[in-house]
């Protein structure tokens, strides 16, 4: 049995999801979102992400984490903000001694839906099939659960 923490970093709303993998059987443990105030200073927003994620790690004691890789947006400022949020997420995992495995958005979609070109709605529909009964906190939490599922299927 392995407990996997899936992460979808974002400065505005970082998604997280925790699943249990027993062989090919998956079950939902918890999920949520860490929303930051767009008007708050950058340092405060990053500290909030790191602090709240550290609490999630303590509460659920995952065996490892899985994080979506950075993708380059058309807007360089958006890419930079994503990278900074990702740094806060990775720092929280590193401080807890968690191994972090990285997955491309395309490989996550392929693992969950069967095609790397899947739409978000298709990913969310498959989550209902793969994790029946899970109450998902929102789109970012759904993405994080998908990352965790992709990680479980990658070994």
Backbone as numpy.savetxt, mean C-alpha at the origin, in Angstrom:
# Nx Ny Nz CAx CAy CAz Cx Cy Cz
2.31 -19.31 7.39 1.47 -18.12 7.39 2.36 -16.88 7.39
2.00 -15.93 6.53 2.74 -14.67 6.43 1.76 -13.51 6.49
2.10 -12.51 7.28 1.32 -11.28 7.35 2.04 -10.24 6.49
1.32 -9.69 5.50 1.91 -8.74 4.56 1.21 -7.40 4.68
2.00 -6.34 4.79 1.51 -4.96 4.81 1.72 -4.38 3.42
0.63 -4.09 2.72 0.69 -3.45 1.42 0.59 -1.94 1.58
1.35 -1.22 0.76 1.42 0.23 0.88 1.25 0.92 -0.46
0.44 1.97 -0.48 0.26 2.82 -1.65 0.57 4.25 -1.22
1.85 4.65 -1.33 2.25 5.97 -0.82 1.67 7.12 -1.62
1.31 8.16 -0.91 0.84 9.41 -1.51 0.92 10.48 -0.44
1.27 11.68 -0.84 1.35 12.77 0.13 -0.04 13.15 0.64
-1.03 13.11 -0.23 -2.38 13.50 0.19 -3.08 12.40 0.97
-2.92 11.15 0.54 -3.60 10.03 1.22 -2.86 8.73 0.95
-2.10 8.27 1.91 -1.37 7.01 1.80 -2.29 5.87 2.21
-2.40 4.89 1.34 -3.22 3.72 1.64 -2.38 2.61 2.24
-2.99 1.83 3.14 -2.32 0.66 3.70 -3.34 -0.48 3.82
-2.83 -1.70 3.69 -3.69 -2.87 3.81 -2.88 -4.04 4.34
-3.47 -4.80 5.24 -2.79 -5.94 5.84 -3.57 -7.20 5.51
-2.85 -8.19 4.96 -3.47 -9.48 4.63 -2.66 -10.61 5.25
-3.31 -11.76 5.36 -2.65 -13.00 5.80 -2.60 -13.92 4.60
-1.42 -14.46 4.32 -1.26 -15.41 3.23 -0.86 -16.76 3.81
-1.69 -17.77 3.54 -1.39 -19.15 3.96 -1.43 -19.99 2.69
-0.24 -20.23 2.13 -0.19 -20.89 0.82 -0.84 -19.96 -0.19
-1.84 -20.48 -0.91 -2.53 -19.65 -1.88 -3.78 -18.98 -1.29
-4.08 -19.29 -0.02 -5.24 -18.69 0.65 -4.90 -17.33 1.20
-5.73 -16.35 0.89 -5.53 -14.99 1.40 -6.72 -14.60 2.26
-6.44 -13.82 3.31 -7.54 -13.28 4.11 -7.19 -11.85 4.53
-8.24 -11.06 4.65 -8.10 -9.65 5.02 -7.93 -9.52 6.52
-7.01 -8.66 6.94 -6.86 -8.37 8.36 -7.35 -6.95 8.65
-6.81 -5.97 7.92 -7.19 -4.57 8.16 -6.75 -3.72 6.99
-7.32 -2.52 6.89 -6.88 -1.55 5.89 -7.27 -0.16 6.34
-6.65 0.83 5.73 -6.97 2.20 6.09 -6.22 3.19 5.22
-6.40 4.44 5.55 -5.79 5.51 4.78 -5.25 6.56 5.74
-4.12 7.14 5.39 -3.52 8.21 6.17 -3.62 9.48 5.33
-4.61 10.31 5.64 -4.83 11.55 4.91 -4.11 12.70 5.61
-3.43 13.53 4.83 -2.74 14.68 5.41 -3.41 15.97 4.94
-3.21 17.02 5.70 -3.77 18.34 5.40 -2.89 19.04 4.37
-3.46 19.34 3.21 -2.70 19.98 2.12 -2.13 21.34 2.52
-2.70 21.95 3.54 -2.22 23.27 3.98 -1.10 23.18 5.00
-0.86 21.99 5.55 0.18 21.80 6.57 1.56 21.84 5.91
2.58 22.21 6.68 3.95 22.20 6.14 4.35 20.77 5.73
5.18 20.69 4.70 5.63 19.40 4.17 6.20 18.50 5.26
7.05 19.04 6.11 7.68 18.24 7.16 6.63 17.63 8.08
5.59 18.40 8.40 4.53 17.89 9.27 3.74 16.77 8.59
3.49 16.92 7.30 2.74 15.90 6.56 3.53 14.60 6.49
4.83 14.71 6.20 5.66 13.51 6.12 5.79 12.84 7.48
5.92 13.65 8.54 6.01 13.10 9.90 4.72 12.38 10.27
3.58 12.92 9.86 2.29 12.28 10.14 2.21 10.92 9.47
2.62 10.86 8.20 2.59 9.58 7.48 3.47 8.56 8.19
4.68 8.98 8.54 5.60 8.05 9.19 5.07 7.61 10.56
4.56 8.54 11.34 4.06 8.25 12.69 2.85 7.31 12.64
1.88 7.60 11.77 0.67 6.78 11.70 0.96 5.39 11.13
1.88 5.33 10.17 2.24 4.03 9.63 3.00 3.20 10.67
3.82 3.85 11.46 4.53 3.14 12.54 3.52 2.51 13.51
2.43 3.23 13.78 1.39 2.69 14.67 0.69 1.48 14.03
0.47 1.53 12.71 -0.13 0.39 11.99 0.79 -0.82 12.10
2.08 -0.60 11.93 3.06 -1.69 12.00 3.06 -2.32 13.39
3.01 -1.51 14.42 2.97 -2.03 15.79 1.68 -2.81 16.03
0.56 -2.27 15.55 -0.74 -2.91 15.79 -0.89 -4.26 15.09
-0.31 -4.40 13.89 -0.57 -5.61 13.09 0.64 -6.52 12.93
1.81 -6.09 13.37 3.04 -6.90 13.35 3.24 -7.69 12.06
3.30 -7.00 10.91 3.50 -7.73 9.65 4.88 -8.38 9.59
4.98 -9.44 8.78 6.25 -10.12 8.56 7.10 -9.38 7.53
6.42 -8.72 6.60 7.12 -7.92 5.59 6.14 -6.90 5.02
6.70 -5.97 4.26 5.88 -4.95 3.61 6.09 -5.01 2.11
5.12 -4.52 1.38 5.19 -4.42 -0.07 4.72 -3.02 -0.46
5.48 -2.38 -1.33 5.21 -0.99 -1.68 5.18 -0.84 -3.19
4.31 0.01 -3.66 4.27 0.28 -5.09 5.48 1.15 -5.46
6.11 0.83 -6.58 7.25 1.59 -7.07 6.80 2.98 -7.51
7.73 3.92 -7.53 7.43 5.27 -8.02 7.21 5.23 -9.52
6.20 5.94 -9.95 6.02 6.14 -11.39 6.16 7.63 -11.65
6.64 7.97 -12.82 6.89 9.38 -13.14 5.63 9.98 -13.75
5.14 11.03 -13.10 3.98 11.77 -13.60 4.42 12.77 -14.66
3.46 13.32 -15.37 3.76 14.39 -16.33 4.20 15.64 -15.58
3.69 15.80 -14.37 4.03 16.97 -13.55 5.19 16.60 -12.61
6.36 17.22 -12.80 7.52 16.88 -11.95 7.27 17.15 -10.46
6.48 18.17 -10.14 6.19 18.46 -8.72 5.40 17.31 -8.08
4.48 16.74 -8.83 3.70 15.60 -8.31 4.61 14.40 -8.07
5.53 14.15 -8.98 6.47 13.04 -8.83 7.33 13.24 -7.59
7.79 14.47 -7.38 8.63 14.77 -6.22 7.85 14.56 -4.92
6.62 15.01 -4.87 5.80 14.84 -3.67 5.54 13.36 -3.39
5.28 12.59 -4.45 5.09 11.15 -4.29 6.35 10.50 -3.74
7.49 10.90 -4.27 8.76 10.33 -3.81 9.02 10.67 -2.34
8.66 11.87 -1.92 8.85 12.24 -0.52 7.93 11.42 0.39
6.69 11.23 -0.02 5.76 10.41 0.78 6.26 8.98 0.84
6.77 8.49 -0.27 7.32 7.14 -0.33 8.51 7.01 0.62
9.32 8.06 0.71 10.44 8.06 1.64 9.98 7.93 3.08
8.89 8.62 3.44 8.35 8.53 4.80 7.85 7.11 5.08
7.21 6.50 4.08 6.70 5.13 4.22 7.86 4.15 4.39
8.87 4.28 3.54 10.02 3.37 3.63 10.78 3.57 4.94
10.87 4.80 5.42 11.54 5.07 6.69 10.81 4.39 7.85
9.47 4.45 7.83 8.69 3.79 8.90 8.94 2.29 8.88
8.97 1.71 7.69 9.23 0.27 7.57 10.65 -0.07 8.00
11.61 0.75 7.57 13.00 0.52 7.94 13.22 0.61 9.44
12.58 1.59 10.06 12.72 1.76 11.51 12.16 0.56 12.26
11.15 -0.10 11.67 10.55 -1.28 12.31 11.29 -2.57 11.93
12.30 -2.46 11.09 13.06 -3.64 10.68 12.33 -4.52 9.68
11.37 -3.95 8.94 10.61 -4.73 7.97 11.32 -4.78 6.62
11.36 -5.97 6.03 11.79 -6.10 4.65 10.70 -5.46 3.79
11.11 -4.68 2.78 10.16 -4.05 1.88 10.42 -4.54 0.47
9.41 -5.13 -0.13 9.50 -5.57 -1.52 8.73 -4.58 -2.38
9.27 -4.28 -3.56 8.65 -3.27 -4.41 8.03 -3.91 -5.65
6.89 -3.35 -6.07 6.15 -3.88 -7.21 5.71 -2.72 -8.11
5.83 -2.92 -9.40 5.38 -1.89 -10.35 3.86 -1.89 -10.39
3.26 -0.75 -10.71 1.79 -0.70 -10.83 1.27 -1.75 -11.82
1.98 -1.96 -12.90 1.57 -2.94 -13.92 1.59 -4.37 -13.37
2.63 -4.71 -12.59 2.69 -6.07 -12.04 1.63 -6.29 -10.97
1.26 -5.24 -10.25 0.19 -5.35 -9.25 -1.13 -5.66 -9.96
-1.44 -4.90 -11.01 -2.68 -5.12 -11.76 -2.71 -6.52 -12.36
-1.58 -6.96 -12.89 -1.52 -8.29 -13.50 -1.75 -9.38 -12.46
-1.18 -9.22 -11.27 -1.33 -10.22 -10.21 -2.77 -10.30 -9.71
-3.46 -9.17 -9.67 -4.81 -9.14 -9.10 -5.88 -9.43 -10.15
-5.73 -8.85 -11.34 -6.77 -8.95 -12.36 -6.40 -9.93 -13.48
-5.10 -10.06 -13.75 -4.68 -10.95 -14.83 -4.13 -10.19 -16.03
-4.25 -8.87 -16.00 -3.69 -8.04 -17.06 -3.11 -6.77 -16.45
-1.95 -6.39 -16.95 -1.28 -5.18 -16.44 -1.94 -3.89 -16.88
-2.89 -4.00 -17.81 -3.59 -2.81 -18.30 -4.96 -2.63 -17.63
-5.19 -3.33 -16.53 -6.49 -3.27 -15.86 -6.79 -1.86 -15.34
-8.07 -1.55 -15.29 -8.54 -0.28 -14.73 -8.70 -0.44 -13.21
-8.69 0.71 -12.51 -8.86 0.67 -11.05 -10.15 -0.03 -10.64
-11.22 0.18 -11.41 -12.50 -0.46 -11.08 -12.40 -1.98 -11.16
-11.61 -2.49 -12.12 -11.43 -3.93 -12.23 -10.65 -4.47 -11.03
-9.63 -3.72 -10.60 -8.84 -4.13 -9.43 -9.74 -4.18 -8.20
-10.56 -3.14 -8.02 -11.45 -3.09 -6.86 -12.49 -4.21 -6.90
-12.97 -4.57 -8.07 -13.93 -5.67 -8.18 -13.27 -6.99 -7.80
-12.02 -7.20 -8.21 -11.32 -8.44 -7.88 -11.01 -8.52 -6.38
-10.79 -7.38 -5.74 -10.55 -7.39 -4.30 -11.74 -8.00 -3.56
-12.95 -7.72 -4.05 -14.15 -8.28 -3.42 -14.19 -9.80 -3.56
-13.63 -10.30 -4.65 -13.58 -11.74 -4.88 -12.47 -12.39 -4.05
-11.30 -11.74 -4.04 -10.14 -12.32 -3.36 -10.18 -12.15 -1.84
-10.83 -11.08 -1.38 -10.93 -10.81 0.07 -12.40 -10.58 0.43
-13.22 -11.64 0.34 -14.66 -11.46 0.57 -14.96 -10.92 1.96
-15.90 -9.99 1.99 -16.33 -9.40 3.26 -15.47 -8.25 3.75
-14.35 -7.98 3.10 -13.48 -6.88 3.54 -14.17 -5.54 3.28
-14.21 -4.71 4.30 -14.73 -3.36 4.16 -13.53 -2.46 3.85
-13.43 -1.98 2.63 -12.27 -1.21 2.20 -12.50 0.27 2.46
-11.51 0.91 3.09 -11.62 2.30 3.55 -11.68 3.32 2.42
-11.26 2.96 1.22 -11.27 3.90 0.11 -10.34 3.43 -0.99
-10.23 4.22 -2.04 -9.45 3.84 -3.22 -7.97 3.60 -2.89
-7.40 4.42 -2.03 -5.98 4.25 -1.69 -5.75 2.98 -0.87
-6.67 2.67 0.02 -6.58 1.42 0.79 -6.75 0.23 -0.14
-7.65 0.34 -1.13 -7.83 -0.74 -2.10 -6.54 -0.98 -2.87
-5.88 0.10 -3.30 -4.61 -0.04 -4.01 -3.57 -0.72 -3.13
-3.54 -0.38 -1.86 -2.57 -0.99 -0.93 -2.85 -2.48 -0.74
-4.11 -2.85 -0.64 -4.46 -4.28 -0.53 -4.04 -5.02 -1.80
-4.20 -4.38 -2.95 -3.79 -4.99 -4.21 -2.27 -5.22 -4.23
-1.51 -4.28 -3.70 -0.05 -4.43 -3.62 0.29 -5.63 -2.72
-0.40 -5.75 -1.60 -0.15 -6.88 -0.69 -0.47 -8.21 -1.37
-1.56 -8.25 -2.12 -1.95 -9.47 -2.83 -0.90 -9.81 -3.89
-0.44 -8.81 -4.62 0.60 -9.03 -5.63 1.85 -9.59 -4.99
2.20 -9.09 -3.82 3.38 -9.58 -3.12 3.18 -11.03 -2.69
1.99 -11.35 -2.20 1.71 -12.73 -1.78 1.80 -13.69 -2.96
1.39 -13.25 -4.12 1.43 -14.11 -5.31 2.80 -14.18 -5.96
3.71 -13.28 -5.56 5.01 -13.22 -6.23 6.02 -14.24 -5.71
5.69 -14.94 -4.64 6.66 -15.91 -4.08 6.21 -17.32 -4.34
